[in-house]
Amino acid sequence: MARVKGGYVRSRRHNKIKKEARGFKGHRRRTVKGAQEGILHALANAYISRKQKKRNMRSLWIVRINAALRPKGLSYSKFISMLKGKNVVLNRKVMSDLAIADPKTLDKIIDQVAS
């Protein structure tokens, strides 16, 4: 059998790898092996970061809700337990948006739950 050096197929595959490695530094951009390894690590980190993003957003919502509740003399944990006691179903994202965009509506919810 004749020796196959790759040619068109190999260069196309290498170009695809190098295109994905754009923005990397050093050998992770210049060499195909380094780029391939860099891409694998980048994808692994992207997977992890997608999970962390959900955690970070939830904690941000909680901080915002807590900041809106403190002037009313309530803490976040007490407010959430009151909500559960009254069977009010509001997620943290919506309450966070209310705290920023429409504080009066959040005040009405607080008054209704606290009574």
Backbone as JSON Lines, residues from 0, in Angstrom:
{"i":0,"aa":"M","n":[0.83,-1.2,0.0],"ca":[0.0,0.0,0.0],"c":[0.87,1.25,0.0]}
{"i":1,"aa":"A","n":[0.37,2.29,-0.61],"ca":[1.11,3.54,-0.7],"c":[1.03,4.29,0.62]}
{"i":2,"aa":"R","n":[2.06,5.05,0.91],"ca":[2.1,5.84,2.14],"c":[1.18,7.04,1.98]}
{"i":3,"aa":"V","n":[0.36,7.27,3.0],"ca":[-0.56,8.4,2.97],"c":[-0.12,9.4,4.03]}
{"i":4,"aa":"K","n":[0.2,10.6,3.59],"ca":[0.68,11.62,4.52],"c":[-0.45,12.53,5.0]}
{"i":5,"aa":"G","n":[-1.64,12.34,4.52],"ca":[-2.77,13.15,4.97],"c":[-3.17,14.18,3.96]}
{"i":6,"aa":"G","n":[-2.26,15.08,3.7],"ca":[-2.52,16.11,2.69],"c":[-3.73,16.95,3.01]}
{"i":7,"aa":"Y","n":[-4.69,16.93,2.14],"ca":[-5.87,17.79,2.24],"c":[-6.67,17.5,3.5]}
{"i":8,"aa":"V","n":[-6.87,16.23,3.79],"ca":[-7.69,15.86,4.94],"c":[-7.02,16.31,6.24]}
{"i":9,"aa":"R","n":[-5.72,16.05,6.34],"ca":[-5.01,16.43,7.56],"c":[-4.98,17.94,7.73]}
{"i":10,"aa":"S","n":[-4.67,18.65,6.67],"ca":[-4.58,20.11,6.79],"c":[-5.94,20.71,7.14]}
{"i":11,"aa":"R","n":[-6.99,20.12,6.62],"ca":[-8.34,20.62,6.94],"c":[-8.64,20.4,8.43]}
{"i":12,"aa":"R","n":[-8.27,19.22,8.93],"ca":[-8.49,18.92,10.35],"c":[-7.64,19.83,11.24]}
{"i":13,"aa":"H","n":[-6.38,20.04,10.84],"ca":[-5.5,20.92,11.61],"c":[-6.01,22.35,11.61]}
{"i":14,"aa":"N","n":[-6.48,22.81,10.46],"ca":[-7.02,24.17,10.38],"c":[-8.23,24.34,11.28]}
{"i":15,"aa":"K","n":[-9.06,23.3,11.35],"ca":[-10.24,23.34,12.21],"c":[-9.82,23.46,13.68]}
{"i":16,"aa":"I","n":[-8.81,22.69,14.06],"ca":[-8.31,22.73,15.44],"c":[-7.72,24.1,15.74]}
{"i":17,"aa":"K","n":[-6.9,24.63,14.82],"ca":[-6.28,25.93,15.05],"c":[-7.31,27.06,15.09]}
{"i":18,"aa":"K","n":[-8.37,26.9,14.33],"ca":[-9.43,27.91,14.35],"c":[-10.11,27.95,15.72]}
{"i":19,"aa":"E","n":[-10.32,26.77,16.31],"ca":[-10.94,26.7,17.63],"c":[-10.01,27.23,18.71]}
{"i":20,"aa":"A","n":[-8.68,27.18,18.45],"ca":[-7.7,27.6,19.45],"c":[-7.34,29.07,19.33]}
{"i":21,"aa":"R","n":[-8.06,29.82,18.53],"ca":[-7.77,31.24,18.39],"c":[-7.98,31.94,19.73]}
{"i":22,"aa":"G","n":[-7.06,32.82,20.08],"ca":[-7.14,33.51,21.36],"c":[-6.31,32.88,22.45]}
{"i":23,"aa":"F","n":[-5.8,31.67,22.2],"ca":[-4.92,31.02,23.16],"c":[-3.53,31.63,23.05]}
{"i":24,"aa":"K","n":[-2.67,31.34,24.04],"ca":[-1.31,31.87,24.04],"c":[-0.3,30.78,23.74]}
{"i":25,"aa":"G","n":[0.83,31.18,23.17],"ca":[1.98,30.3,23.01],"c":[1.73,29.09,22.14]}
{"i":26,"aa":"H","n":[2.26,27.93,22.59],"ca":[2.15,26.72,21.77],"c":[0.72,26.22,21.7]}
{"i":27,"aa":"R","n":[-0.14,26.7,22.58],"ca":[-1.55,26.28,22.52],"c":[-2.26,26.9,21.33]}
{"i":28,"aa":"R","n":[-1.66,27.91,20.75],"ca":[-2.21,28.48,19.53],"c":[-1.43,28.01,18.3]}
{"i":29,"aa":"R","n":[-0.1,27.88,18.45],"ca":[0.74,27.64,17.27],"c":[0.81,26.18,16.84]}
{"i":30,"aa":"T","n":[0.91,25.25,17.8],"ca":[1.09,23.85,17.42],"c":[-0.23,23.11,17.51]}
{"i":31,"aa":"V","n":[-0.38,22.12,16.68],"ca":[-1.65,21.39,16.63],"c":[-1.85,20.58,17.9]}
{"i":32,"aa":"K","n":[-0.79,19.91,18.37],"ca":[-0.92,19.12,19.61],"c":[-1.27,20.01,20.79]}
{"i":33,"aa":"G","n":[-0.57,21.13,20.9],"ca":[-0.84,22.05,22.0],"c":[-2.24,22.64,21.91]}
{"i":34,"aa":"A","n":[-2.65,22.95,20.69],"ca":[-3.99,23.51,20.49],"c":[-5.06,22.5,20.85]}
{"i":35,"aa":"Q","n":[-4.83,21.24,20.47],"ca":[-5.8,20.2,20.75],"c":[-5.97,20.03,22.27]}
{"i":36,"aa":"E","n":[-4.86,20.04,22.97],"ca":[-4.9,19.91,24.43],"c":[-5.58,21.12,25.05]}
{"i":37,"aa":"G","n":[-5.26,22.3,24.55],"ca":[-5.88,23.52,25.06],"c":[-7.38,23.54,24.86]}
{"i":38,"aa":"I","n":[-7.82,23.05,23.71],"ca":[-9.25,23.0,23.42],"c":[-9.95,22.04,24.38]}
{"i":39,"aa":"L","n":[-9.34,20.89,24.63],"ca":[-9.94,19.92,25.56],"c":[-10.1,20.53,26.95]}
{"i":40,"aa":"H","n":[-9.06,21.22,27.43],"ca":[-9.15,21.83,28.75],"c":[-10.16,22.98,28.76]}
{"i":41,"aa":"A","n":[-10.21,23.73,27.66],"ca":[-11.15,24.85,27.59],"c":[-12.59,24.34,27.63]}
{"i":42,"aa":"L","n":[-12.86,23.25,26.94],"ca":[-14.21,22.69,26.94],"c":[-14.58,22.14,28.31]}
{"i":43,"aa":"A","n":[-13.6,21.52,28.99],"ca":[-13.86,21.01,30.34],"c":[-14.17,22.16,31.29]}
{"i":44,"aa":"N","n":[-13.39,23.25,31.18],"ca":[-13.64,24.41,32.04],"c":[-14.97,25.07,31.71]}
{"i":45,"aa":"A","n":[-15.35,25.08,30.45],"ca":[-16.63,25.66,30.05],"c":[-17.79,24.88,30.67]}
{"i":46,"aa":"Y","n":[-17.65,23.56,30.7],"ca":[-18.68,22.7,31.3],"c":[-18.83,23.02,32.78]}
{"i":47,"aa":"I","n":[-17.7,23.11,33.47],"ca":[-17.71,23.42,34.9],"c":[-18.32,24.8,35.15]}
{"i":48,"aa":"S","n":[-17.94,25.77,34.31],"ca":[-18.41,27.14,34.5],"c":[-19.9,27.29,34.26]}
{"i":49,"aa":"R","n":[-20.45,26.46,33.37],"ca":[-21.9,26.51,33.16],"c":[-22.65,26.1,34.42]}
{"i":50,"aa":"K","n":[-22.1,25.16,35.16],"ca":[-22.72,24.75,36.42],"c":[-22.54,25.84,37.49]}
{"i":51,"aa":"Q","n":[-21.33,26.42,37.54],"ca":[-21.05,27.46,38.54],"c":[-21.88,28.71,38.29]}
{"i":52,"aa":"K","n":[-22.18,28.99,37.03],"ca":[-22.96,30.18,36.69],"c":[-24.33,30.12,37.35]}
{"i":53,"aa":"K","n":[-24.93,28.93,37.36],"ca":[-26.25,28.76,37.97],"c":[-26.18,29.04,39.47]}
{"i":54,"aa":"R","n":[-25.12,28.54,40.12],"ca":[-24.94,28.78,41.56],"c":[-24.72,30.26,41.85]}
{"i":55,"aa":"N","n":[-23.88,30.89,41.04],"ca":[-23.56,32.3,41.25],"c":[-24.79,33.18,41.07]}
{"i":56,"aa":"M","n":[-25.61,32.88,40.07],"ca":[-26.81,33.68,39.84],"c":[-27.79,33.54,41.01]}
{"i":57,"aa":"R","n":[-27.96,32.31,41.5],"ca":[-28.86,32.1,42.63],"c":[-28.39,32.89,43.85]}
{"i":58,"aa":"S","n":[-27.08,32.86,44.13],"ca":[-26.58,33.59,45.29],"c":[-26.71,35.1,45.09]}
{"i":59,"aa":"L","n":[-26.57,35.58,43.85],"ca":[-26.78,37.0,43.57],"c":[-28.23,37.4,43.83]}
{"i":60,"aa":"W","n":[-29.16,36.55,43.4],"ca":[-30.58,36.83,43.65],"c":[-30.85,36.91,45.15]}
{"i":61,"aa":"I","n":[-30.26,35.99,45.91],"ca":[-30.48,35.96,47.35],"c":[-29.92,37.23,48.0]}
{"i":62,"aa":"V","n":[-28.75,37.67,47.57],"ca":[-28.15,38.9,48.11],"c":[-29.05,40.1,47.81]}
{"i":63,"aa":"R","n":[-29.58,40.16,46.6],"ca":[-30.46,41.29,46.24],"c":[-31.73,41.3,47.06]}
{"i":64,"aa":"I","n":[-32.33,40.11,47.24],"ca":[-33.56,40.03,48.04],"c":[-33.27,40.44,49.48]}
{"i":65,"aa":"N","n":[-32.17,39.94,50.01],"ca":[-31.79,40.26,51.39],"c":[-31.57,41.76,51.55]}
{"i":66,"aa":"A","n":[-30.93,42.39,50.57],"ca":[-30.68,43.83,50.63],"c":[-31.99,44.61,50.6]}
{"i":67,"aa":"A","n":[-32.99,44.11,49.89],"ca":[-34.29,44.79,49.85],"c":[-35.08,44.57,51.14]}
{"i":68,"aa":"L","n":[-34.84,43.45,51.83],"ca":[-35.6,43.13,53.04],"c":[-35.04,43.79,54.29]}
{"i":69,"aa":"R","n":[-33.74,44.02,54.34],"ca":[-33.1,44.55,55.55],"c":[-33.69,45.88,56.04]}
{"i":70,"aa":"P","n":[-33.97,46.84,55.15],"ca":[-34.59,48.09,55.64],"c":[-35.98,47.88,56.25]}
{"i":71,"aa":"K","n":[-36.63,46.79,55.9],"ca":[-37.97,46.49,56.44],"c":[-37.87,45.74,57.76]}
{"i":72,"aa":"G","n":[-36.64,45.44,58.21],"ca":[-36.45,44.74,59.47],"c":[-36.59,43.23,59.35]}
{"i":73,"aa":"L","n":[-36.45,42.7,58.16],"ca":[-36.55,41.26,57.94],"c":[-35.24,40.72,57.41]}
{"i":74,"aa":"S","n":[-35.0,39.46,57.69],"ca":[-33.85,38.79,57.06],"c":[-34.37,37.88,55.96]}
{"i":75,"aa":"Y","n":[-33.48,37.49,55.1],"ca":[-33.85,36.63,53.97],"c":[-34.44,35.31,54.45]}
{"i":76,"aa":"S","n":[-33.78,34.69,55.42],"ca":[-34.22,33.36,55.86],"c":[-35.61,33.41,56.5]}
{"i":77,"aa":"K","n":[-35.86,34.45,57.29],"ca":[-37.18,34.58,57.92],"c":[-38.26,34.84,56.86]}
{"i":78,"aa":"F","n":[-37.92,35.65,55.87],"ca":[-38.87,35.95,54.8],"c":[-39.23,34.7,54.01]}
{"i":79,"aa":"I","n":[-38.23,33.89,53.68],"ca":[-38.47,32.67,52.92],"c":[-39.32,31.7,53.73]}
{"i":80,"aa":"S","n":[-39.06,31.6,55.04],"ca":[-39.86,30.69,55.86],"c":[-41.31,31.19,55.95]}
{"i":81,"aa":"M","n":[-41.5,32.52,55.99],"ca":[-42.86,33.08,55.97],"c":[-43.57,32.78,54.66]}
{"i":82,"aa":"L","n":[-42.83,32.91,53.55],"ca":[-43.41,32.6,52.24],"c":[-43.88,31.15,52.19]}
{"i":83,"aa":"K","n":[-43.05,30.25,52.68],"ca":[-43.41,28.83,52.66],"c":[-44.58,28.55,53.58]}
{"i":84,"aa":"G","n":[-44.64,29.27,54.72],"ca":[-45.76,29.1,55.65],"c":[-47.08,29.54,55.06]}
{"i":85,"aa":"K","n":[-47.05,30.58,54.22],"ca":[-48.27,31.09,53.59],"c":[-48.54,30.43,52.23]}
{"i":86,"aa":"N","n":[-47.7,29.48,51.83],"ca":[-47.82,28.78,50.54],"c":[-47.77,29.73,49.35]}
{"i":87,"aa":"V","n":[-46.91,30.72,49.43],"ca":[-46.7,31.64,48.32],"c":[-45.57,31.07,47.46]}
{"i":88,"aa":"V","n":[-45.86,30.9,46.17],"ca":[-44.86,30.32,45.27],"c":[-44.3,31.43,44.39]}
{"i":89,"aa":"L","n":[-43.14,31.94,44.78],"ca":[-42.4,32.93,43.99],"c":[-40.95,32.5,43.98]}
{"i":90,"aa":"N","n":[-40.37,32.42,42.8],"ca":[-38.96,32.01,42.79],"c":[-38.06,33.21,43.06]}
{"i":91,"aa":"R","n":[-36.81,32.91,43.36],"ca":[-35.87,33.94,43.78],"c":[-35.53,34.92,42.65]}
{"i":92,"aa":"K","n":[-35.53,34.42,41.43],"ca":[-35.22,35.28,40.29],"c":[-36.28,36.38,40.15]}
{"i":93,"aa":"V","n":[-37.54,36.0,40.26],"ca":[-38.64,36.96,40.14],"c":[-38.59,37.97,41.28]}
{"i":94,"aa":"M","n":[-38.35,37.49,42.5],"ca":[-38.29,38.41,43.64],"c":[-37.11,39.37,43.51]}
{"i":95,"aa":"S","n":[-35.99,38.88,42.99],"ca":[-34.83,39.74,42.77],"c":[-35.14,40.83,41.75]}
{"i":96,"aa":"D","n":[-35.81,40.44,40.66],"ca":[-36.2,41.42,39.65],"c":[-37.18,42.45,40.23]}
{"i":97,"aa":"L","n":[-38.1,41.98,41.07],"ca":[-39.04,42.9,41.71],"c":[-38.3,43.88,42.63]}
{"i":98,"aa":"A","n":[-37.32,43.39,43.34],"ca":[-36.56,44.25,44.26],"c":[-35.86,45.38,43.52]}
{"i":99,"aa":"I","n":[-35.43,45.11,42.29],"ca":[-34.72,46.12,41.51],"c":[-35.7,47.0,40.73]}
{"i":100,"aa":"A","n":[-36.6,46.38,39.98],"ca":[-37.44,47.11,39.03],"c":[-38.69,47.71,39.69]}
{"i":101,"aa":"D","n":[-39.29,46.97,40.62],"ca":[-40.57,47.41,41.17],"c":[-40.61,47.15,42.69]}
{"i":102,"aa":"P","n":[-39.92,47.97,43.47],"ca":[-39.86,47.72,44.92],"c":[-41.21,47.83,45.63]}
{"i":103,"aa":"K","n":[-42.13,48.62,45.06],"ca":[-43.44,48.77,45.7],"c":[-44.22,47.45,45.68]}
{"i":104,"aa":"T","n":[-44.11,46.72,44.6],"ca":[-44.78,45.42,44.51],"c":[-44.18,44.45,45.53]}
{"i":105,"aa":"L","n":[-42.86,44.49,45.67],"ca":[-42.21,43.63,46.66],"c":[-42.65,44.02,48.07]}
{"i":106,"aa":"D","n":[-42.83,45.32,48.32],"ca":[-43.31,45.76,49.63],"c":[-44.7,45.21,49.92]}
{"i":107,"aa":"K","n":[-45.55,45.17,48.9],"ca":[-46.9,44.61,49.09],"c":[-46.83,43.13,49.42]}
{"i":108,"aa":"I","n":[-45.93,42.43,48.75],"ca":[-45.75,41.0,49.03],"c":[-45.26,40.8,50.46]}
{"i":109,"aa":"I","n":[-44.31,41.64,50.87],"ca":[-43.77,41.54,52.24],"c":[-44.87,41.79,53.26]}
{"i":110,"aa":"D","n":[-45.69,42.83,53.04],"ca":[-46.78,43.14,53.97],"c":[-47.79,42.01,54.04]}
{"i":111,"aa":"Q","n":[-48.1,41.42,52.9],"ca":[-49.07,40.34,52.86],"c":[-48.55,39.1,53.59]}
{"i":112,"aa":"V","n":[-47.28,38.81,53.41],"ca":[-46.7,37.62,54.04],"c":[-46.49,37.85,55.54]}
{"i":113,"aa":"A","n":[-46.08,39.06,55.91],"ca":[-45.77,39.35,57.32],"c":[-47.03,39.41,58.18]}
{"i":114,"aa":"S","n":[-48.18,39.7,57.58],"ca":[-49.41,39.82,58.38],"c":[-50.01,38.48,58.74]}
